[in-house]
Amino acid sequence: MADDLYKVLGVAKGARDDEIRRAYRRLAKELHPDVRPDDHAANERFKLVTAAYDILGDATKRRRYDDGEIDSQGEPVRTYARNGAGAGAGWPGGYGAGAGAGAGVGREPGVGDIFSDLFGRAARGSGPGFSLRGQDVRYTLEIDFLEAVGGAKKRVTMPEGGVLDLTVPEGVSDGQVLRLKGKGTPGLRGGDHGDALVEIHVRSHPKFKRLGSDILLDLPITIDEAVLGGKIEVNTVSGRVSLQIPKGTSSGRIFRLKGKGVRNSADGNVGDQLVTIRIVMPETVDDTLSYFLAEWRQKHAYDPGRD
């Protein structure tokens, strides 16, 4: 290792602790093997800056290094006999075998802390022997509306050509992220694999819309169905069902089909389907219909509530 640890981190000897931490964070993010896996020179420099911060990032070790008690590798430079004890019994200033008992109190952040901060829960341990959790990888997966409602088995093609099989759960929503444990990049030095995070994008449906756990559907009916009523076949996300339309049903009336919505993955409850009636006039109004309605209006005129 270079003799001057301050030069290794690119800071002045009198640098504040926070300046040293910032310098190490910057270099670690730039040189980390996960970022530059095939760059041998960067990997070697990463080891140097990590070992340098292991000393300069610890207040006690830094003082001893500045005072010449330890070298750039953390090894003792000289011993000191005191109070009749044998050589090597203690260090100048009273730093002996028991002097470090409370060293953990109020300590500066170490290498392990910096890695935990930089890479989440990735790093464990400190110094040259740390293990690093693999990085998470992110993918997007576009699925059909009905696949989101009922669930599906899907396959994601990874950039390097591999495939990732996953189960899309029933009721997944647009923008939801599925986490596949251990399907990310391998860890460093025995660390755990990262996870695969798959963001779901749901294609729109030509007829159905979703509102929470409910399904919305506009149902077109004819003028005679609205007047006379009757049973009408209705599409739902789980198949066709029969809906009884009462006589005199107005456009905009909403019917609720219980349990025909989306299953909530959190509590298992199933929403409903809300069917909104839309009265559709015939493309051509013939003379028979016109005459009938004209005669009917003379005797049965009514206020539809426009005011």
Summary of the structure (lengths in Angstrom):
residues: 307
radius of gyration: 36.0
end to end distance: 87.9
largest distance: 125.9
contacts: 824
relative contact order: 0.08
helix: 27%
strand: 27%
